[in-house]
Amino acid sequence: LIAYIDDATNEVSGAVFREEEDAAGYFIGLQQICLHTGIPGAIYADQHTIFQSPIKATLEQELAGEQPRSQFGRLLAELGIELIAARSPQAKGRIERLWGTFQDRLVKALREAGASTLEEANQVLENFLPRYNQRFQVKPAQEGTAYVPWPKQYRTKDYFCFKHTRTVTNDNTIPFDGHRLQIPPGPQRRT
């Protein structure tokens, strides 16, 4: 289960069951939030490599003042979302308490529904969250919102995707994930 909880209201604003913890799952949860509530100002996350790239900066990146980013880090930068690294157990406490509550309540809801597949579990989750939020959501200490409405001109597929930079070699191929991919010639045999 991958989930996001609003620090001000305790609302579980995005959640999805996945086969494993992966960047695509975090993309799905964040997309739910952006389309339903808006783009958040910041996200707390642990130091998992999904959030922060373990790769050291190249000389070119250091000279340009850039740091290597994970795909999720790139997405946050493109959307203007600040990534706050949770460096202590206390900083991660809110989501950990949520897991404890879900271990009790959500597990029972899944059992009662007889969910045995990922799709069934996500359907139960979709029905479970509004009731859960209605019961446990609180009013924020300050009025207003820290979310920016999703701009109508933004296409989600332009943001919630994996982007890779590659160099085209002289034989019109690119190396990718241990393979060489051929780029077909374009008009007038240009690639």
C-alpha positions as CSV (number, residue, x, y, z in Angstrom):
1,L,0.0,0.0,0.0
2,I,1.3,3.4,-1.0
3,A,-0.5,6.3,0.6
4,Y,-0.3,10.1,1.2
5,I,-1.7,11.8,4.3
6,D,-2.3,15.5,4.6
7,D,-0.3,16.9,7.5
8,A,-2.8,19.6,8.3
9,T,-6.1,17.6,8.1
10,N,-5.1,13.9,8.5
11,E,-6.9,13.3,5.2
12,V,-5.6,10.3,3.3
13,S,-5.5,12.2,0.0
14,G,-4.1,9.5,-2.3
15,A,-3.6,5.7,-1.9
16,V,-3.1,2.7,-4.1
17,F,-2.2,-1.0,-3.7
18,R,0.8,-2.1,-5.8
19,E,2.6,-5.4,-6.1
20,E,5.7,-3.7,-4.6
21,E,6.7,-0.2,-3.5
22,D,7.7,1.5,-6.7
23,A,7.9,4.9,-8.3
24,A,4.9,4.2,-10.5
25,G,2.8,3.7,-7.4
26,Y,3.9,7.0,-6.0
27,F,3.1,8.7,-9.3
28,I,-0.4,7.2,-9.2
29,G,-1.0,8.4,-5.6
30,L,0.3,11.9,-6.4
31,Q,-1.7,12.1,-9.6
32,Q,-4.9,11.3,-7.5
33,I,-4.0,14.2,-5.2
34,C,-3.2,16.7,-8.0
35,L,-6.4,16.0,-9.9
36,H,-8.7,15.8,-6.8
37,T,-7.3,18.4,-4.4
38,G,-4.5,20.2,-6.3
39,I,-0.8,20.3,-6.4
40,P,0.7,20.2,-2.9
41,G,3.3,22.7,-1.8
42,A,5.6,20.1,-0.3
43,I,5.9,16.4,0.4
44,Y,7.6,14.7,3.3
45,A,9.3,11.5,2.3
46,D,11.9,9.1,3.7
47,Q,15.3,8.7,2.1
48,H,14.3,5.8,-0.2
49,T,15.9,6.0,-3.6
50,I,12.4,6.4,-5.1
51,F,12.5,9.9,-3.7
52,Q,16.2,10.8,-3.8
53,S,18.7,9.6,-6.3
54,P,21.6,7.6,-4.9
55,I,23.8,8.6,-7.9
56,K,26.6,11.1,-7.3
57,A,26.6,14.3,-9.3
58,T,28.7,14.3,-12.5
59,L,31.3,17.0,-13.0
60,E,28.9,18.7,-15.5
61,Q,26.0,18.6,-13.0
62,E,28.2,20.0,-10.2
63,L,29.4,22.9,-12.4
64,A,25.8,23.6,-13.4
65,G,24.7,23.5,-9.7
66,E,22.4,20.5,-10.3
67,Q,21.9,17.4,-8.3
68,P,20.9,14.0,-9.8
69,R,17.2,13.3,-9.4
70,S,15.1,10.2,-9.2
71,Q,12.1,10.0,-11.6
72,F,9.9,11.0,-8.6
73,G,12.3,13.9,-7.7
74,R,12.1,15.1,-11.3
75,L,8.3,15.0,-11.2
76,L,8.2,17.0,-8.0
77,A,10.6,19.6,-9.5
78,E,8.4,19.9,-12.7
79,L,5.3,20.5,-10.6
80,G,7.0,22.9,-8.2
81,I,6.6,20.6,-5.2
82,E,9.2,20.8,-2.4
83,L,10.6,17.5,-1.2
84,I,11.3,17.5,2.5
85,A,13.4,14.5,3.6
86,A,12.2,12.9,6.8
87,R,15.4,12.3,8.7
88,S,14.0,11.1,12.0
89,P,11.5,8.6,13.3
90,Q,9.3,11.4,14.6
91,A,9.1,13.0,11.2
92,K,7.7,9.7,9.8
93,G,5.4,9.1,12.8
94,R,2.2,10.3,11.1
95,I,2.3,7.9,8.2
96,E,3.5,5.1,10.6
97,R,0.4,5.7,12.8
98,L,-1.7,5.5,9.6
99,W,-0.2,2.1,8.8
100,G,-1.1,0.9,12.3
101,T,-4.7,2.1,11.9
102,F,-5.0,0.5,8.4
103,Q,-3.6,-2.8,9.8
104,D,-6.8,-2.9,11.9
105,R,-9.5,-1.2,9.9
106,L,-8.5,-1.7,6.2
107,V,-7.5,-5.3,6.7
108,K,-11.0,-6.0,8.1
109,A,-12.6,-4.2,5.1
110,L,-10.6,-6.2,2.7
111,R,-11.5,-9.5,4.4
112,E,-15.2,-8.6,4.6
113,A,-15.2,-7.8,0.8
114,G,-13.4,-11.0,0.0
115,A,-10.8,-9.1,-1.9
116,S,-8.2,-11.4,-3.3
117,T,-6.7,-9.5,-6.3
118,L,-4.9,-6.2,-6.6
119,E,-7.9,-4.8,-8.5
120,E,-10.4,-5.9,-5.9
121,A,-8.2,-4.5,-3.1
122,N,-8.0,-1.1,-4.9
123,Q,-11.7,-1.1,-5.3
124,V,-12.2,-1.7,-1.6
125,L,-9.7,1.0,-0.9
126,E,-11.6,3.5,-3.1
127,N,-14.8,2.8,-1.1
128,F,-13.0,2.7,2.2
129,L,-11.1,6.0,2.1
130,P,-14.1,8.4,2.0
131,R,-15.6,6.8,5.1
132,Y,-12.1,6.8,6.8
133,N,-11.5,10.4,6.0
134,Q,-15.0,11.5,7.1
135,R,-14.3,9.9,10.5
136,F,-10.7,10.9,11.1
137,Q,-10.2,14.1,9.1
138,V,-9.8,17.3,11.2
139,K,-10.1,21.0,10.4
140,P,-6.7,22.6,9.6
141,A,-5.3,25.1,12.2
142,Q,-5.3,27.8,9.5
143,E,-8.0,28.5,7.0
144,G,-7.1,28.3,3.3
145,T,-5.2,25.7,1.3
146,A,-1.6,25.0,0.4
147,Y,-2.7,23.3,-2.8
148,V,-2.6,24.9,-6.2
149,P,-5.4,23.9,-8.5
150,W,-4.3,21.6,-11.4
151,P,-3.9,23.9,-14.4
152,K,-6.3,22.9,-17.2
153,Q,-3.6,23.2,-19.8
154,Y,-1.4,20.6,-18.0
155,R,-1.7,17.1,-19.5
156,T,-1.1,14.5,-16.8
157,K,0.7,12.2,-19.3
158,D,3.3,14.9,-19.8
159,Y,4.2,14.8,-16.1
160,F,3.3,11.4,-14.6
161,C,5.6,9.5,-16.8
162,F,9.2,8.3,-16.8
163,K,11.6,10.5,-18.7
164,H,15.1,9.4,-19.8
165,T,17.8,11.3,-21.5
166,R,19.9,9.3,-24.0
167,T,22.4,10.1,-26.7
168,V,21.8,8.9,-30.3
169,T,24.8,7.0,-31.6
170,N,26.1,7.2,-35.1
171,D,24.1,4.1,-36.1
172,N,20.8,5.7,-35.1
173,T,20.4,3.7,-31.9
174,I,20.1,4.6,-28.3
175,P,21.3,2.4,-25.4
176,F,18.5,1.8,-22.9
177,D,18.2,-0.8,-20.0
178,G,20.8,-3.1,-21.5
179,H,19.3,-2.9,-25.0
180,R,20.0,-1.0,-28.1
181,L,16.9,0.6,-29.6
182,Q,16.8,1.5,-33.3
183,I,15.4,4.9,-34.3
184,P,13.7,4.7,-37.7
185,P,14.7,7.3,-40.2
186,G,12.3,10.2,-40.6
187,P,11.4,12.2,-43.8
188,Q,14.2,12.4,-46.3
189,R,16.0,9.8,-44.3
190,R,16.8,12.1,-41.4
191,T,16.5,10.8,-37.8
